[in-house]
Amino acid sequence: MAETVIAYSDNVVTPITNGISLPIPNNGGGVQIASLSVFIDPANPKSFNHRVELRALIGVRLVGAGNIRLLVRIWRAGTEIYYNLVTNVFDNNITLEELFIETAPLGVQNYQLIIENQTPATTAFVSGPLVFTATVTGK
């Protein structure tokens, strides 16, 4: 049986490189860089067998040379549901692509995209592109 898109949401903070300059803290905890919500309708029979696909595209600019570690997190309703530690980052400009698929409770679901610099005495910025999307499919 084919899957059907039953909900979609996106947050395009900037579609281009150097569209923003948001400092990434390295003091623990990180910073929320995007958020979005999707409604998984309990009245839709396809919602009972659904998947939520979350995608993030994050352009990062590093200042100075050296190895840096970045932690990308996704939270749903105040609970961390995904994290990825990106290590051995040496380039001054990189683009991170994150993908996570889950089954979420029915109703409105709020997602937060968070990034943290885990390397003391280094400087990094979210520079763009910065895009966060959620696609809910059901059978």
LINSUL-V40017 format. One record per residue. N is the residue number from 1. RES is the residue in one small letter. PHI is phi in whole degrees, 0 to 359 (NA if undefined). OMEGA is omega in radians with two decimals (999 if undefined). NEAR is the number of other ideal C-beta (glycine too) atoms within 8 Angstrom. Layout:
N/RES/PHI/OMEGA/NEAR, N/RES/PHI/OMEGA/NEAR
This chain:
1/m/NA/-3.12/3, 2/a/287/3.07/4, 3/e/274/-3.14/8, 4/t/239/3.03/8, 5/v/286/-3.13/8, 6/i/249/3.06/12, 7/a/197/3.12/11, 8/y/209/3.05/9, 9/s/209/3.08/9, 10/d/216/3.04/9, 11/n/223/3.11/10, 12/v/260/-3.14/7, 13/v/292/3.02/11, 14/t/204/-3.14/9, 15/p/270/-3.00/7, 16/i/233/3.01/7, 17/t/292/-3.10/8, 18/n/63/3.08/8, 19/g/281/3.09/11, 20/i/216/3.05/10, 21/s/216/-3.07/8, 22/l/255/-3.13/9, 23/p/299/3.06/8, 24/i/260/-3.07/14, 25/p/291/3.05/10, 26/n/239/3.13/12, 27/n/253/-3.12/4, 28/g/90/3.09/6, 29/g/97/3.10/6, 30/g/75/-3.12/11, 31/v/221/3.05/11, 32/q/286/-3.11/8, 33/i/249/3.08/11, 34/a/197/3.06/12, 35/s/212/3.07/10, 36/l/199/3.13/12, 37/s/227/2.99/9, 38/v/228/3.10/13, 39/f/250/3.09/8, 40/i/260/-2.95/16, 41/d/291/3.11/9, 42/p/295/3.14/7, 43/a/280/3.13/4, 44/n/271/-3.13/8, 45/p/303/-3.14/4, 46/k/288/3.13/10, 47/s/291/-3.06/14, 48/f/284/3.05/7, 49/n/229/-3.00/6, 50/h/242/3.00/13, 51/r/223/3.06/10, 52/v/251/3.11/14, 53/e/256/3.13/11, 54/l/253/3.13/15, 55/r/232/3.09/12, 56/a/224/3.02/14, 57/l/238/-3.01/10, 58/i/230/3.04/15, 59/g/271/-3.08/14, 60/v/234/3.06/16, 61/r/245/3.13/11, 62/l/255/3.12/13, 63/v/252/-3.12/8, 64/g/89/-3.10/6, 65/a/252/3.06/3, 66/g/120/-3.13/7, 67/n/277/3.12/8, 68/i/228/3.12/11, 69/r/243/3.13/11, 70/l/241/3.10/15, 71/l/248/3.09/12, 72/v/254/-3.11/14, 73/r/230/2.94/12, 74/i/235/3.10/16, 75/w/245/2.98/11, 76/r/235/3.09/12, 77/a/53/3.07/6, 78/g/82/3.14/4, 79/t/239/3.10/6, 80/e/291/3.14/7, 81/i/244/-3.10/8, 82/y/204/2.93/10, 83/y/208/3.11/8, 84/n/218/3.09/7, 85/l/265/3.13/8, 86/v/263/-3.07/9, 87/t/241/3.11/6, 88/n/56/3.10/4, 89/v/269/-3.11/12, 90/f/244/-3.09/7, 91/d/288/-3.14/6, 92/n/285/3.11/5, 93/n/229/3.13/10, 94/i/226/3.03/8, 95/t/237/3.11/9, 96/l/263/3.05/12, 97/e/239/-3.12/8, 98/e/241/3.10/12, 99/l/219/3.08/7, 100/f/216/3.13/9, 101/i/236/-3.13/7, 102/e/214/2.92/10, 103/t/254/-3.09/5, 104/a/252/3.04/9, 105/p/298/3.08/5, 106/l/290/-3.13/8, 107/g/105/-3.14/7, 108/v/282/3.09/7, 109/q/239/-3.14/14, 110/n/253/-3.11/9, 111/y/240/3.08/14, 112/q/235/3.08/10, 113/l/255/-3.01/14, 114/i/232/3.08/12, 115/i/226/-3.11/15, 116/e/220/3.01/14, 117/n/270/-3.09/13, 118/q/259/-3.13/8, 119/t/246/3.13/10, 120/p/300/3.07/4, 121/a/61/3.02/4, 122/t/234/-3.11/12, 123/t/233/3.10/8, 124/a/218/-3.14/13, 125/f/226/2.88/11, 126/v/282/-3.05/13, 127/s/245/-3.13/13, 128/g/102/0.05/13, 129/p/292/3.08/12, 130/l/223/-3.10/15, 131/v/226/3.14/13, 132/f/227/-3.10/15, 133/t/229/3.04/12, 134/a/226/3.07/16, 135/t/238/3.12/10, 136/v/254/3.10/15, 137/t/241/3.12/11, 138/g/217/3.13/13, 139/k/246/999/8
